Amino acid sequence: MTGKKIALVNSSKKVSGAEEYLLDIADSIVSHGYSPSFYAWSGGVLEERARSRNVPCYSVFSANPLRIPFAIAGALRDDQPDIILIGRDHNIYPVVAGYLLARPFLRKKPTIVAALHTPTGRSYPLAVNFLDGVIATSEYTGSTFYNANSGWEERAATIYCGIRLPPLQIDKENPDRQRRVLKGRSFPVIGMVGELWKNQTELIDAGALLVRSIPDITIAIVGGGEDGDLREKISRFGLERNFVLTGRIPREQIPDLFFDLDLSVSTHRNEGFGIVHIESLAASTPVIAYNSGGLTEIIRKGGGMLVDGGIEQFTNAISSLLADRGARLELGREGRTVVENHFTLEVMTRNHVDFFQKLGGRA
């Protein structure tokens, strides 16, 4: 299959996991004969990133909701894509409305696919009638969609996200290594990466317990969003010396960040998938997380520990693994192998292409 055009739709003004997913698809699907374009928020980060890659970008999303379907219709008329891949579930209705407006001007019906990154469990009356397929980034995310929108399993696929493998870092196994992002910090360094609405406040509770036995521990919270409540709680617990809030960092620094971490942790119980967790494993950094959400589908393959219970059990798992260098190294090597086998960008792209081809032969 060659010469196909794929429109990648996402209304976010910023770039996080779902947007990185589309950017990665845009980079990698070209080798399979597809020409990507973006339909993005006017003046947003995704538009900027798309243009920096010399990928065509249509500025269809704006603060005027009434304008959006007409802008999408105009882009579809000009672009004439073979496939529309919707990168956020709340973009389904605007895309369907834009398609209906553009339909008289389209040379053929595009294959319309929605990619689900979060377990919203919303139903989409009428709109789902215009979808040809659904991609869920985890079985957990997919199940919430199928429960609210019956009869979709045969036109759906679970396709895990994938990443470019960073080079192996031999110095990673040295606990006294110089840190690259968290400069000046020494063993042990743990951290949680993700937007700041993902229950990071519970990590502060864990920190209050951890410093009793590990007074010099560093706990990094990395991600974008309002951090005022987090800083207030850190101050109230007297943990300013132990916590580092970095804000959002460029993705190209993520491998160095995970090189710095001795453990990667997550207190989020409702993760749809979590690209940062495979990025952690790829850097040979074990992951400790609650036994909940889509990220369990990653960790069950190896490279980390899943915790049942609450904050006490979570804290005990961290303390135990920090005290066992051999177990950390074994899990780190195992995690790298898990990513190599299951979560590379090449695997993800091939699975998308296969699914597009399966959908009625139109893609």
Secondary structure, DSSP 8 states (H G I E B T S, - for coil): --SEEEEEE---SS-SHHHHHHHHHHHHGGGGTEEEEEEEETT-HHHHHHHHTT--EEEEE-S-TTTHHHHHHHHHHHH--SEEEESSGGGHHHHHHHHHHHGGG-SS--EEEEEE-S------TTGGGG-SEEEESSHHHHHHHHHHSTT-GGGEEE----B------GGGG-TT---SSSTT--S-EEEEES-TTSSTHHHHHHHHHHHHH-TT-EEEEE--S--HHHHHHHHHTT-TTTEEEEE---GGGHHHHHHH-SEEEE--S--S--HHHHHHHHTT--EEEES-STTHHHHTTSSEEEE-SSHHHHHHHHHHHHT-HHHHHHHHHHHHHHHHHH-BHHHHHHHHHHHHHHTTT--
